[in-house]
Amino acid sequence: MEDININKEPGTDKDCTADEIYHDLKKDYGGVEKVTLKDKNVFCVYADDDTLWQIFEDIMDGVKSIEFNAGANEAHYLEIIP
């Protein structure tokens, strides 16, 4: 998997958009359904559970915080703080 810089676009101070993060993740994880930004530094990745666990395991050491949200009767997603 390529290194994904989710904070800034390479060589700029411009923040990445949810769409840019989605397309970067989708290249490596086909099960990614959508990405939303909660705020400037927090984003959520929605996917099937197997894909979420794969992403979790692949990036957990490279982010400040990652949380798997899988409550009953709600969408499952990762909440990530880069």
N, CA, C and O atoms as a printed pandas DataFrame, in Angstrom:
     atom_number atom_name residue_name chain_id  residue_number  x_coord  y_coord  z_coord
0              1         N          MET        A               1    0.843   -1.181    0.000
1              2        CA          MET        A               1    0.000    0.000    0.000
2              3         C          MET        A               1    0.883    1.236    0.000
3              4         O          MET        A               1    1.872    1.302    0.729
4              5         N          GLU        A               2    0.525    2.207   -0.813
5              6        CA          GLU        A               2    1.287    3.451   -0.847
6              7         C          GLU        A               2    1.009    4.281    0.395
7              8         O          GLU        A               2   -0.041    4.141    1.022
8              9         N          ASP        A               3    1.951    5.142    0.746
9             10        CA          ASP        A               3    1.779    6.023    1.892
10            11         C          ASP        A               3    0.750    7.088    1.541
11            12         O          ASP        A               3    0.885    7.775    0.528
12            13         N          ILE        A               4   -0.271    7.228    2.369
13            14        CA          ILE        A               4   -1.344    8.188    2.115
14            15         C          ILE        A               4   -1.193    9.343    3.090
15            16         O          ILE        A               4   -1.306    9.155    4.301
16            17         N          ASN        A               5   -0.933   10.554    2.562
17            18        CA          ASN        A               5   -0.867   11.746    3.401
18            19         C          ASN        A               5   -2.257   12.339    3.451
19            20         O          ASN        A               5   -2.722   12.944    2.485
20            21         N          ILE        A               6   -2.918   12.164    4.581
21            22        CA          ILE        A               6   -4.303   12.581    4.673
22            23         C          ILE        A               6   -4.471   13.978    5.234
23            24         O          ILE        A               6   -5.584   14.504    5.256
24            25         N          ASN        A               7   -3.389   14.587    5.689
25            26        CA          ASN        A               7   -3.483   15.941    6.226
26            27         C          ASN        A               7   -3.429   16.999    5.135
27            28         O          ASN        A               7   -4.306   17.860    5.059
28            29         N          LYS        A               8   -2.438   16.942    4.316
29            30        CA          LYS        A               8   -2.189   17.987    3.325
30            31         C          LYS        A               8   -1.907   17.362    1.967
31            32         O          LYS        A               8   -1.423   16.235    1.867
32            33         N          GLU        A               9   -2.223   18.124    0.926
33            34        CA          GLU        A               9   -1.827   17.701   -0.405
34            35         C          GLU        A               9   -0.314   17.785   -0.488
35            36         O          GLU        A               9    0.283   18.699    0.081
36            37         N          PRO        A              10    0.322   16.844   -1.188
37            38        CA          PRO        A              10    1.789   16.850   -1.275
38            39         C          PRO        A              10    2.326   18.182   -1.770
39            40         O          PRO        A              10    1.869   18.708   -2.785
40            41         N          GLY        A              11    3.303   18.728   -1.043
41            42        CA          GLY        A              11    3.969   19.959   -1.452
42            43         C          GLY        A              11    3.168   21.228   -1.249
43            44         O          GLY        A              11    3.555   22.286   -1.746
44            45         N          THR        A              12    2.046   21.144   -0.519
45            46        CA          THR        A              12    1.217   22.335   -0.293
46            47         C          THR        A              12    0.760   22.384    1.159
47            48         O          THR        A              12    0.982   21.449    1.928
48            49         N          ASP        A              13    0.120   23.489    1.516
49            50        CA          ASP        A              13   -0.507   23.600    2.825
50            51         C          ASP        A              13   -2.018   23.399    2.728
51            52         O          ASP        A              13   -2.741   23.618    3.700
52            53         N          LYS        A              14   -2.492   22.981    1.554
53            54        CA          LYS        A              14   -3.924   22.808    1.317
54            55         C          LYS        A              14   -4.410   21.497    1.932
55            56         O          LYS        A              14   -3.815   20.442    1.713
56            57         N          ASP        A              15   -5.497   21.572    2.702
57            58        CA          ASP        A              15   -6.086   20.374    3.291
58            59         C          ASP        A              15   -6.700   19.506    2.191
59            60         O          ASP        A              15   -7.222   20.018    1.200
60            61         N          CYS        A              16   -6.629   18.193    2.378
61            62        CA          CYS        A              16   -7.276   17.276    1.453
62            63         C          CYS        A              16   -8.776   17.275    1.701
63            64         O          CYS        A              16   -9.233   17.508    2.820
64            65         N          THR        A              17   -9.528   17.015    0.657
65            66        CA          THR        A              17  -10.981   16.927    0.776
66            67         C          THR        A              17  -11.390   15.485    1.038
67            68         O          THR        A              17  -10.594   14.566    0.846
68            69         N          ALA        A              18  -12.618   15.288    1.471
69            70        CA          ALA        A              18  -13.140   13.938    1.680
70            71         C          ALA        A              18  -13.089   13.142    0.387
71            72         O          ALA        A              18  -12.804   11.945    0.403
72            73         N          ASP        A              19  -13.364   13.806   -0.739
73            74        CA          ASP        A              19  -13.340   13.134   -2.035
74            75         C          ASP        A              19  -11.925   12.650   -2.379
75            76         O          ASP        A              19  -11.753   11.545   -2.893
76            77         N          GLU        A              20  -10.927   13.470   -2.097
77            78        CA          GLU        A              20   -9.535   13.075   -2.371
78            79         C          GLU        A              20   -9.122   11.896   -1.486
79            80         O          GLU        A              20   -8.463   10.968   -1.954
80            81         N          ILE        A              21   -9.508   11.936   -0.215
81            82        CA          ILE        A              21   -9.188   10.829    0.687
82            83         C          ILE        A              21   -9.900    9.560    0.220
83            84         O          ILE        A              21   -9.314    8.478    0.215
84            85         N          TYR        A              22  -11.159    9.699   -0.168
85            86        CA          TYR        A              22  -11.929    8.558   -0.672
86            87         C          TYR        A              22  -11.210    7.896   -1.849
87            88         O          TYR        A              22  -11.026    6.678   -1.858
88            89         N          HIS        A              23  -10.808    8.681   -2.829
89            90        CA          HIS        A              23  -10.170    8.117   -4.021
90            91         C          HIS        A              23   -8.820    7.480   -3.695
91            92         O          HIS        A              23   -8.472    6.454   -4.278
92            93         N          ASP        A              24   -8.060    8.067   -2.779
93            94        CA          ASP        A              24   -6.792    7.462   -2.355
94            95         C          ASP        A              24   -7.034    6.116   -1.684
95            96         O          ASP        A              24   -6.346    5.141   -1.988
96            97         N          LEU        A              25   -7.994    6.052   -0.786
97            98        CA          LEU        A              25   -8.283    4.792   -0.093
98            99         C          LEU        A              25   -8.885    3.760   -1.038
99           100         O          LEU        A              25   -8.558    2.577   -0.950
100          101         N          LYS        A              26   -9.754    4.193   -1.936
101          102        CA          LYS        A              26  -10.448    3.281   -2.854
102          103         C          LYS        A              26   -9.459    2.523   -3.737
103          104         O          LYS        A              26   -9.720    1.388   -4.134
104          105         N          LYS        A              27   -8.312    3.158   -4.045
105          106        CA          LYS        A              27   -7.288    2.479   -4.866
106          107         C          LYS        A              27   -6.783    1.217   -4.180
107          108         O          LYS        A              27   -6.519    0.211   -4.840
108          109         N          ASP        A              28   -6.647    1.268   -2.850
109          110        CA          ASP        A              28   -6.091    0.138   -2.103
110          111         C          ASP        A              28   -7.150   -0.721   -1.415
111          112         O          ASP        A              28   -6.901   -1.887   -1.109
112          113         N          TYR        A              29   -8.312   -0.159   -1.175
113          114        CA          TYR        A              29   -9.371   -0.860   -0.450
114          115         C          TYR        A              29  -10.677   -0.717   -1.219
115          116         O          TYR        A              29  -11.396    0.269   -1.056
116          117         N          GLY        A              30  -10.976   -1.686   -2.043
117          118        CA          GLY        A              30  -12.145   -1.624   -2.909
118          119         C          GLY        A              30  -13.473   -1.537   -2.181
119          120         O          GLY        A              30  -14.465   -1.100   -2.764
120          121         N          GLY        A              31  -13.512   -1.945   -0.919
121          122        CA          GLY        A              31  -14.755   -1.939   -0.163
122          123         C          GLY        A              31  -15.133   -0.603    0.441
123          124         O          GLY        A              31  -16.181   -0.493    1.078
124          125         N          VAL        A              32  -14.299    0.426    0.258
125          126        CA          VAL        A              32  -14.607    1.743    0.811
126          127         C          VAL        A              32  -15.844    2.309    0.103
127          128         O          VAL        A              32  -15.888    2.377   -1.126
128          129         N          GLU        A              33  -16.838    2.710    0.884
129          130        CA          GLU        A              33  -18.087    3.228    0.329
130          131         C          GLU        A              33  -18.122    4.747    0.283
131          132         O          GLU        A              33  -18.576    5.331   -0.701
132          133         N          LYS        A              34  -17.640    5.395    1.356
133          134        CA          LYS        A              34  -17.604    6.855    1.366
134          135         C          LYS        A              34  -16.678    7.332    2.475
135          136         O          LYS        A              34  -16.331    6.585    3.391
136          137         N          VAL        A              35  -16.285    8.608    2.363
137          138        CA          VAL        A              35  -15.476    9.277    3.375
138          139         C          VAL        A              35  -16.134   10.616    3.664
139          140         O          VAL        A              35  -16.513   11.343    2.746
140          141         N          THR        A              36  -16.266   10.937    4.944
141          142        CA          THR        A              36  -16.801   12.235    5.339
142          143         C          THR        A              36  -15.812   12.916    6.278
143          144         O          THR        A              36  -15.067   12.253    6.999
144          145         N          LEU        A              37  -15.815   14.233    6.261
145          146        CA          LEU        A              37  -14.988   15.003    7.177
146          147         C          LEU        A              37  -15.865   15.495    8.324
147          148         O          LEU        A              37  -16.873   16.165    8.098
148          149         N          LYS        A              38  -15.476   15.157    9.568
149          150        CA          LYS        A              38  -16.202   15.678   10.738
150          151         C          LYS        A              38  -15.765   17.105   11.011
151          152         O          LYS        A              38  -16.578   17.956   11.371
152          153         N          ASP        A              39  -14.498   17.355   10.840
153          154        CA          ASP        A              39  -13.932   18.700   10.898
154          155         C          ASP        A              39  -12.595   18.654   10.181
155          156         O          ASP        A              39  -12.264   17.662    9.532
156          157         N          LYS        A              40  -11.836   19.717   10.296
157          158        CA          LYS        A              40  -10.588   19.846    9.551
158          159         C          LYS        A              40   -9.605   18.696    9.816
159          160         O          LYS        A              40   -8.836   18.328    8.928
160          161         N          ASN        A              41   -9.622   18.133   11.017
161          162        CA          ASN        A              41   -8.642   17.118   11.386
162          163         C          ASN        A              41   -9.216   15.742   11.683
163          164         O          ASN        A              41   -8.488   14.864   12.147
164          165         N          VAL        A              42  -10.489   15.533   11.430
165          166        CA          VAL        A              42  -11.114   14.247   11.719
166          167         C          VAL        A              42  -11.946   13.811   10.521
167          168         O          VAL        A              42  -12.763   14.575   10.007
168          169         N          PHE        A              43  -11.727   12.566   10.080
169          170        CA          PHE        A              43  -12.561   12.064    9.005
170          171         C          PHE        A              43  -13.050   10.666    9.317
171          172         O          PHE        A              43  -12.468    9.961   10.141
172          173         N          CYS        A              44  -14.128   10.269    8.650
173          174        CA          CYS        A              44  -14.754    8.971    8.858
174          175         C          CYS        A              44  -14.755    8.207    7.546
175          176         O          CYS        A              44  -15.075    8.752    6.490
176          177         N          VAL        A              45  -14.388    6.925    7.634
177          178        CA          VAL        A              45  -14.360    6.040    6.471
178          179         C          VAL        A              45  -15.441    4.991    6.669
179          180         O          VAL        A              45  -15.446    4.276    7.671
180          181         N          TYR        A              46  -16.356    4.899    5.715
181          182        CA          TYR        A              46  -17.437    3.932    5.747
182          183         C          TYR        A              46  -17.134    2.815    4.758
183          184         O          TYR        A              46  -16.772    3.067    3.609
184          185         N          ALA        A              47  -17.288    1.570    5.224
185          186        CA          ALA        A              47  -17.026    0.408    4.383
186          187         C          ALA        A              47  -17.577   -0.826    5.080
187          188         O          ALA        A              47  -18.088   -0.739    6.196
188          189         N          ASP        A              48  -17.474   -1.972    4.423
189          190        CA          ASP        A              48  -17.855   -3.219    5.074
190          191         C          ASP        A              48  -16.846   -3.516    6.187
191          192         O          ASP        A              48  -15.735   -2.986    6.177
192          193         N          ASP        A              49  -17.230   -4.358    7.138
193          194        CA          ASP        A              49  -16.393   -4.615    8.310
194          195         C          ASP        A              49  -15.006   -5.162    7.955
195          196         O          ASP        A              49  -14.014   -4.762    8.564
196          197         N          ASP        A              50  -14.926   -6.065    6.986
197          198        CA          ASP        A              50  -13.620   -6.623    6.611
198          199         C          ASP        A              50  -12.678   -5.539    6.100
199          200         O          ASP        A              50  -11.496   -5.521    6.444
200          201         N          THR        A              51  -13.204   -4.642    5.282
201          202        CA          THR        A              51  -12.393   -3.545    4.756
202          203         C          THR        A              51  -11.980   -2.600    5.880
203          204         O          THR        A              51  -10.829   -2.166    5.934
204          205         N          LEU        A              52  -12.905   -2.282    6.770
205          206        CA          LEU        A              52  -12.572   -1.399    7.888
206          207         C          LEU        A              52  -11.471   -1.995    8.761
207          208         O          LEU        A              52  -10.553   -1.285    9.172
208          209         N          TRP        A              53  -11.556   -3.291    9.046
209          210        CA          TRP        A              53  -10.504   -3.915    9.857
210          211         C          TRP        A              53   -9.167   -3.895    9.138
211          212         O          TRP        A              53   -8.132   -3.688    9.771
212          213         N          GLN        A              54   -9.168   -4.108    7.820
213          214        CA          GLN        A              54   -7.923   -4.071    7.057
214          215         C          GLN        A              54   -7.298   -2.678    7.112
215          216         O          GLN        A              54   -6.095   -2.545    7.336
216          217         N          ILE        A              55   -8.112   -1.638    6.908
217          218        CA          ILE        A              55   -7.610   -0.266    6.990
218          219         C          ILE        A              55   -7.089    0.003    8.401
219          220         O          ILE        A              55   -6.001    0.553    8.572
220          221         N          PHE        A              56   -7.871   -0.386    9.409
221          222        CA          PHE        A              56   -7.483   -0.189   10.811
222          223         C          PHE        A              56   -6.088   -0.778   11.066
223          224         O          PHE        A              56   -5.207   -0.097   11.592
224          225         N          GLU        A              57   -5.900   -2.030   10.692
225          226        CA          GLU        A              57   -4.623   -2.700   10.933
226          227         C          GLU        A              57   -3.481   -2.062   10.145
227          228         O          GLU        A              57   -2.353   -1.995   10.635
228          229         N          ASP        A              58   -3.760   -1.601    8.947
229          230        CA          ASP        A              58   -2.712   -1.025    8.094
230          231         C          ASP        A              58   -2.247    0.351    8.561
231          232         O          ASP        A              58   -1.077    0.690    8.385
232          233         N          ILE        A              59   -3.138    1.152    9.152
233          234        CA          ILE        A              59   -2.749    2.537    9.465
234          235         C          ILE        A              59   -2.717    2.871   10.944
235          236         O          ILE        A              59   -2.388    4.003   11.299
236          237         N          MET        A              60   -3.050    1.926   11.826
237          238        CA          MET        A              60   -3.196    2.251   13.246
238          239         C          MET        A              60   -1.927    2.818   13.876
239          240         O          MET        A              60   -2.019    3.607   14.817
240          241         N          ASP        A              61   -0.766    2.447   13.394
241          242        CA          ASP        A              61    0.478    2.966   13.967
242          243         C          ASP        A              61    0.897    4.303   13.373
243          244         O          ASP        A              61    1.839    4.927   13.862
244          245         N          GLY        A              62    0.216    4.751   12.330
245          246        CA          GLY        A              62    0.610    5.979   11.656
246          247         C          GLY        A              62   -0.327    7.156   11.854
247          248         O          GLY        A              62   -0.187    8.187   11.197
248          249         N          VAL        A              63   -1.296    7.001   12.772
249          250        CA          VAL        A              63   -2.242    8.083   13.032
250          251         C          VAL        A              63   -2.303    8.379   14.524
251          252         O          VAL        A              63   -1.922    7.544   15.344
252          253         N          LYS        A              64   -2.789    9.580   14.878
253          254        CA          LYS        A              64   -2.930    9.944   16.294
254          255         C          LYS        A              64   -4.009    9.117   16.971
255          256         O          LYS        A              64   -3.846    8.673   18.108
256          257         N          SER        A              65   -5.127    8.913   16.253
257          258        CA          SER        A              65   -6.256    8.191   16.835
258          259         C          SER        A              65   -7.042    7.512   15.724
259          260         O          SER        A              65   -7.242    8.074   14.647
260          261         N          ILE        A              66   -7.485    6.289   16.007
261          262        CA          ILE        A              66   -8.373    5.579   15.084
262          263         C          ILE        A              66   -9.344    4.777   15.933
263          264         O          ILE        A              66   -8.944    4.056   16.846
264          265         N          GLU        A              67  -10.621    4.914   15.618
265          266        CA          GLU        A              67  -11.666    4.273   16.409
266          267         C          GLU        A              67  -12.638    3.569   15.479
267          268         O          GLU        A              67  -13.108    4.151   14.501
268          269         N          PHE        A              68  -12.939    2.309   15.788
269          270        CA          PHE        A              68  -13.895    1.536   15.007
270          271         C          PHE        A              68  -15.272    1.720   15.634
271          272         O          PHE        A              68  -15.487    1.330   16.782
272          273         N          ASN        A              69  -16.194    2.306   14.898
273          274        CA          ASN        A              69  -17.562    2.518   15.371
274          275         C          ASN        A              69  -18.477    1.514   14.685
275          276         O          ASN        A              69  -18.648    1.534   13.466
276          277         N          ALA        A              70  -19.060    0.637   15.494
277          278        CA          ALA        A              70  -19.884   -0.434   14.940
278          279         C          ALA        A              70  -21.087   -0.706   15.836
279          280         O          ALA        A              70  -21.307   -1.840   16.260
280          281         N          GLY        A              71  -21.846    0.313   16.115
281          282        CA          GLY        A              71  -23.025    0.164   16.961
282          283         C          GLY        A              71  -24.146   -0.567   16.238
283          284         O          GLY        A              71  -24.184   -0.622   15.009
284          285         N          ALA        A              72  -25.046   -1.122   17.018
285          286        CA          ALA        A              72  -26.205   -1.806   16.451
286          287         C          ALA        A              72  -27.098   -0.797   15.731
287          288         O          ALA        A              72  -27.303    0.321   16.206
288          289         N          ASN        A              73  -27.616   -1.203   14.597
289          290        CA          ASN        A              73  -28.553   -0.389   13.817
290          291         C          ASN        A              73  -27.977    0.940   13.346
291          292         O          ASN        A              73  -28.720    1.906   13.172
292          293         N          GLU        A              74  -26.667    1.002   13.138
293          294        CA          GLU        A              74  -26.061    2.202   12.557
294          295         C          GLU        A              74  -24.915    1.790   11.643
295          296         O          GLU        A              74  -24.394    0.679   11.741
296          297         N          ALA        A              75  -24.534    2.694   10.761
297          298        CA          ALA        A              75  -23.453    2.407    9.817
298          299         C          ALA        A              75  -22.142    2.186   10.566
299          300         O          ALA        A              75  -21.868    2.844   11.570
300          301         N          HIS        A              76  -21.345    1.261   10.070
301          302        CA          HIS        A              76  -20.039    0.990   10.656
302          303         C          HIS        A              76  -18.998    1.841    9.943
303          304         O          HIS        A              76  -19.006    1.946    8.716
304          305         N          TYR        A              77  -18.092    2.456   10.725
305          306        CA          TYR        A              77  -17.091    3.323   10.132
306          307         C          TYR        A              77  -15.892    3.456   11.045
307          308         O          TYR        A              77  -15.950    3.121   12.228
308          309         N          LEU        A              78  -14.799    3.953   10.476
309          310        CA          LEU        A              78  -13.614    4.310   11.236
310          311         C          LEU        A              78  -13.597    5.811   11.385
311          312         O          LEU        A              78  -13.820    6.535   10.416
312          313         N          GLU        A              79  -13.335    6.288   12.588
313          314        CA          GLU        A              79  -13.122    7.706   12.820
314          315         C          GLU        A              79  -11.625    7.890   13.032
315          316         O          GLU        A              79  -11.044    7.304   13.944
316          317         N          ILE        A              80  -11.009    8.700   12.192
317          318        CA          ILE        A              80   -9.545    8.798   12.145
318          319         C          ILE        A              80   -9.089   10.240   12.349
319          320         O          ILE        A              80   -9.608   11.170   11.732
320          321         N          ILE        A              81   -8.102   10.398   13.233
321          322        CA          ILE        A              81   -7.414   11.668   13.412
322          323         C          ILE        A              81   -5.979   11.439   12.964
323          324         O          ILE        A              81   -5.234   10.720   13.630
324          325         N          PRO        A              82   -5.576   12.043   11.837
325          326        CA          PRO        A              82   -4.238   11.796   11.300
326          327         C          PRO        A              82   -3.113   12.233   12.232
327          328         O          PRO        A              82   -1.939   12.079   11.896
